[in-house]
Amino acid sequence: MPTEKSALPPRTWSKLHAIREADVLVGIPSYNCAHTINYVIYQVANGLKEHFPDLKSIMIISDGGSTDGTLAVVKAMKIPGQTELVTTRYVGISGKGTAVKAILEAAQYLSVKGMAMVDSDLRSISPEWMELLLSPTIGDVELVTPLYLRHKYDGSITNFVCYPFTCSVYGRRVRQPIGGDFGLSAKLVETLLKSPLWNTSYVPRFGIDIFVTHTALGENFEAKQALLGLKTHEAKDPSKHLASMFTEVVGSMFCCMEFFEKTWKPIRGSHTVPAISGKIESGSPEAVHVDPCELLKAHKEGFRDNKDIYSKILDRELFQEIEKLQTMDKNGFFFPTDVWARVAYSFAGGFRKKETEKDRRRILDALRFLWIGKVASFALETQEMDSEEAEEKIQEEGRVFEESKPYLLNVYR
């Protein structure tokens, strides 16, 4: 039922009251995606029709105030099957997390057995995704995360922050912890809605996906990965377009670390999370272009602007290692993974010690410029590598973070 902090407006609650209950629900957070959302909705509806013909299914579009006609496109659609399509304009803090909260509230109110979320900018989604994401959540699995084929330069926040942290902190190799396309059980929906982490400034925005994954792992819930094939979407340039996303994702991740500290501190090593496969066609991902020179320029400018923060957060030896990077040009620039792991862990510890929002955001922004340097190093190192060779380098990130966990335990006090 609606509360003061509900993300659903009264009109939508009335719609849900009329529906009363459902078996499965698929939610799509949306914002200015008129050119892609019709394809996503059509594929979801076909998947529900094909794989869950005997279940009552609901699709909810949770929109953030689109100005490009997104909701007009949705309302004009005729979708296949018997799925009921609900549109809503969520209320509260503007961001993907609030859009997802509205979807979770609807799922809980309708007492669904399982639910899925998919992004609205997907160009590679197929009906089979519904079977892979939803079916396990109706059984004994609380979380299904996506496992995609992606270009080596796509997902740079995942590859160098979220994936290695997930491996080392929670001991589970979830390859795409912020993929955006998830399956969730009713139990996980309830757990997420009760979390006090909604009160942070990160979870209601881009920090939602890592919050979903790390809450499930922090609660020791059963998780699986769904082999979804290609992920084709609107990729972003790390040096230009990911500032707010980085801050909110990493801020959310660090808040989860604080909240689940007693769970993860005793964990050593990691294990593979089981994968679910289906009839997904393989292929080659679209190329994602990055400019190492632009990345290096942004990294070095950021270092100069945040040198005082680095000298306080990093121990003397580590600070000197980062200083050395500033003397290197693109022909010799190399950011060692063990150094990056200790840097990232130092910032997790530094974040924990800060109490004000302003101080925490300043720390996160300073870390972003070091991350840009790590991305630049990877881009330079892997220019001539194919996807498999580059993926092995990313896997090495996770292994080094695991080996460096004693360093995290030492600075996280």
ABEGO torsion letter per residue (X at the ends): XBBAABABBAAAAAAAAAAGBBABBBBBBBBGAAAAAAAAAAAAAAAAAAABAABBBBBBBBBAGBAAGAAAAAAABBBBEABBBBBBBBBEBBEAAAAAAAAAAAAAAAGBABBBBBBAABAABBAAAAAAAAAAAABABABBBBBBBBBAABGAAAAAAAAAAAAAAAGBBBABAAAGBBBBBAAAAAAAAABAAAABAAAABAAAAAAAAAAAAAAGBBBBBBBAEBBBBBBBBAAAAAAAAAAAAAAAAAAAAAAAAAAAAABBEBBBBBBBBBBBBBEBBBBBBBBAAAAAAAAAAAAAAAAAAAAAABBAAAAAAAAAAAABBAAABBBBAAAAAAAAAAAAAAAAABABAAAAAAAAAAAAAAAAAAAAAAAAAAAABBAAAAAAAAAAAAAAAAAAAAAAAAABX
